[in-house]
């Protein structure tokens, strides 16, 4: 699902509902202008179910839509203010799309770099392997019965290891990077540990909490839904402890979140200072961590570019060194031996 398209859809749906257009008609008009895909199919089925008189909760349960979105639609209907909730949700998905698209782009660059280094290493290993085969022919035809120079002997015995060691190193690094980027479970694990991704995750949690509280959810309901969204991540377990403390009778946010090792003290302090206005506290936390995410992305970008140049330069120097060591030096040794 493309988040930017989904955000635009909800903006338009909110505006149409404010103009007095029934939900079923608004869904039909918007779906007709969308591109074919899973999102359009699910929304069309939702429209058809609503037109048949299926209750909203039942109709939403049958659709493959984001759990957060389904919950917020139900909150908007219960509060009789669906347009406002849809506007909040649209802003949430639009901001999330901008942040996560840039972060994914930053992660793709190192993967491309590793792929280039891997390809260059493979080509160089093949070239050096061909040269080694040529030296084997020279040794057999010209140096039969003579002792080989030590460098040539070392080259013949360990050449394959020398050639393919950089390939193995770059291949392992490329596989690790590609798996981390492509697998959702790995992204879920590392996004709470890597700089910029951690700040973006904190923004996402704060923004979601703000929307749910403003939409009419209780603190317990909001934490429960956010825990479901963060299932499998360090934040999911932390939110489960928050919910347990609420159930034990702790009413103050400071008491609920005491001893947190996932959400930083600054995050909790900002929210706690809002006292009874937790939605406003989460809004402030979301804004601060959105800015921190942007700063981290810029710092990461400026760090990655020079680092990539250095890594590329070192890799090229290594390949040139291997080429000289495994190519020309044995050749000179053979020529010297023949001349002697």
N, C-alpha and C positions, 0 to 999 in steps of 0.2 A: 504494500500500500504506500503510495506516495503521500507524504505528510503535507506537502504544499497544496496538492489538489484537495486533500481532505479538509484542510483548514479553509480553503476558499469555498468549498461546498457548504461548510457550517456557517460561514459568514453570510452567504447568500440565503441559506435556509432561515437564519435568524431574522434577516431583513424581510423576507416574505411573510414570516409568521407575524411580525410586527405590523405588516400591512393588512393583516386580517385574512390571509390565505390559509385555508385548512392544511393540516400537516400532510395528509395524503396527496392533495393536489400539489403542494409545494415539492414533495419528494418526486412526484411524477415529472414535473416540469424540469427540475434540476437533473434528474437521471437522463432525460432525453438529450441533454446537452453534454453529457459526460462521455468520455471514451470508453469503449468496451473493455471490460476487465472484471476481476473478482469483486472490487468495491462496488461497481455499478450493479452487478448481479445481486449482491447482498442487499443493497438499498432498494432495488426493484422488488425483491421478494418481501422486504419489510413493508413497502407500500402496499403490495397486494394483500398481505395479511391484515394490515390495518383497515384496508377497504372492505375486507370480509367481516370485520367486526371482532377480530382477534384482539384480546387485551394487550396493551403495550408491553407489559412485563413479559408475557408469554411470547409475543412476537419477537422481542429483542433476544430472548433466551435461545431462540431457534436460529439466530443469525450469527455468522462468524465476523463479528465486529470487535474492536479493541475493548477489553473489559472495563477500562477506565471510562471510555465513551459511553458504553451501555449504562454504567452506574450513573453517570452524570445526566443522561437523558431521563432516567427514572427520577433523579433528584429534581430536575427541572420541571417535570410534570407534577410531581408531588407538591412542589412549592408554587405551582401555577405561574411560573415565570421561565418557561422554556427558552424564549428568545435571549434573555440575559445569560443564561447558563451556556447556550450555544455560542454566544460571543466570547465568553471566557474560555471555552474549550477551543474555539478557533484560534484565539491568541496563543494558547498553550501549544497547540500543534504547529503553528506557524513559527514560533520562537524555537521550538524543539527541532524543527526541520533545519533552520539556519545554523544552529549550533552543531548538531550531530553531523550534518553534511560536511561542514568545515573540518570537524575532527576526523571523520573518516577519510577525507582527502589528505590530511596530514599523515595518516597511517599508511595510505596507499603508496606514498612517495618512497619510504624506505623499502617497501616490498619490490617496487619497480627497480630501485637501485640494486638490490640483492639479485634480482633476476638478471640484470645486465652484467653484474660481476660473475654470476654463475655461468652465463653464456660465454663470456670472454675466457673464463678459466677452462671451460670444456674445449673451446677451439685451440687454446694454447697447449693443453694437454695432448690433444690429437696431433698437433704439429710436432711437438717434442717426441711423441711416440714414433712418428714416421722417421724423425732424425735418428732416433735410437736404433730403429731397424736398419737404417743405412750404415750406422757404425758397426752393427753386427756383421754385415756383409763385408765391410772393410777389414775387420778383424779376421774374418775367416779367409779372405782372399790374399791379404797383404802381410798380415802379422802371424801367420800360422807358424808355430814353433818358436815364436818370440814371446818374451814376457811383456805383458801389457803395462802401460803407464798406470800408476796408482789411481789417477783421476778417472781414467777410462774404465778401469776395473770397478771402481766405486759406482760409476755411472751405469755400467751394465748390470750390476747387482741390485741397485736401489733406485734405478731410474723411474720405474712405474710408481713407486711410493712418492717420490719427489713430485712427479707430474700431477698426480691425482689428489694429493693432500689438500691443496687449495679448493679443488672442486668439491671434495667432501665437506670442508668447512663451510663454504658458501651455500652448498645444497642444504645442509642442516639448518643454517640460519634462515634460509628462504622458506623451508618447510615450516619451521616454528612460527615465523612471521605470518605466512599465509594461513596457517591453521588458526592462529589467534584472531586474525581479521575476519575469517570466513565463518567460524563456528559461533553461533549465538551464545552457547554456554561459556566459551572462553572469553568472549567480549563481556559477558555479564560478570565474570570473575575479575577481569583486569580493569574494567572501567572504574572500579572503586579503589584502585591502587596506583594507577598512572596519573601524573599531574595533568591538569586540564580536563581529563576524563572524570576525575574525582570531583572537580569543581562543577562540571556539567551535570553530574549525577546529583549533587547537592542542590543545584538549581532546579532540576527536574522534580525532586522530592518536594522542595519548598513550594514550587509553583503548583504542583498537584494538590498539596494540602491547602493552599490558599483558595483554589477554585472549589474544592469540596466543602470547605468551611463556609465560604461565601454563598455556595449553592444551597446551604441548609443542612448539611451533614453534621452530625455531632463529632467531637474529637475522637471518640472510640470508633465510630463508623469510618472516619477518614483514615485513621491509622490502620484499621483492618484491611481496607481496600488497598492502601499503599503497600502494606505487607504482602498482599497477594501479587501485586504488580512487581515487587522486588524479590519474589520467591527465588531461592537459589543463590542470592547475593548476600554479602555481609550485612547489608542494610535490612534485608528481610528478617534475619534472626534478631537484629536489634529492635526492629519495630514490634516483633512478637513479644519481647520483654516489656516494651512500653505498654502494649495492650494488657499484658498480665498485671502490671502495676495499677493500671486504671481499674481493672477488675478487683484488685485488692483494696480499693478505696482511696488511692492517692488522687487528689483532685488538682493539685498545683502542677503546672508543666515542669517546673524545676525538679520536683520530686519524681515525676514520671520518667524523666530522661536522665536522672542522676547516674553517673558512672559510665556514660556512653563512650565507647571506644571506636565508633564508626562516624558519628556526626561530631564535628569539631566543636570546641567550646565557644568559638565565635558564633557559629550557627545557632547553638542553643541559647546563647546570651541574647542575641538579637530577638529571637522569638519570645523568650521569657520576659523581656522588658516590655512587651506589648501587654502583659498582664491578661486582662479579660478579652482583649482584641487580638486573639491568636491569628485570625486571618490576616490582619494588618502586619503582624510580626512575621508571618511566613512570606508575605508580599515583599517586605523589606529584605528578608534573607534571600529571596529569589533574585531580587535586583542586584544585591551585592555580589552574589555568586555568579550571576550572569556576567557582570563586569570582570570578576576575577577569571572566569573562563576565557573571555576575550583576551585578557592580558596574558594568560598562560599560553593561549594559542599563538599569539604574536611572539612570545619568548621562545616557544618551541620551534616556530618557523625559522627564526633568526639563528637558533642553535643548530637545527638540522642541516641547513644549507652549507655552512662552512664545514661541519662535521662530515657531511657526505663528500665534499670535495677532498678532504683529507683522507678519508677511507678509500676513495677511488684512486687517489694518488699513490697511497701505500700499496694498494692492490696492483696497480700498474708497475710500480717499482719491483714488487715481488716477482711478478711474471717476467719482467725484463731480466732480473737477476737469475731466475731459473733458466731462462733461455740462454743466457751467456754461460752459466755454470754447466748446464747439461748439453749445450750445443758447441760453442766455439772453443771452450777450453779443452774438452776431450779431443776436438779436431786438431788443435795445436799440439796436443800431447802426441797424437798419432803421427803427425807430420814430423815432429821432432824425433820420434822414435825411428821413423823410416830414414830420416836424414842421418841419424847416428849410425 
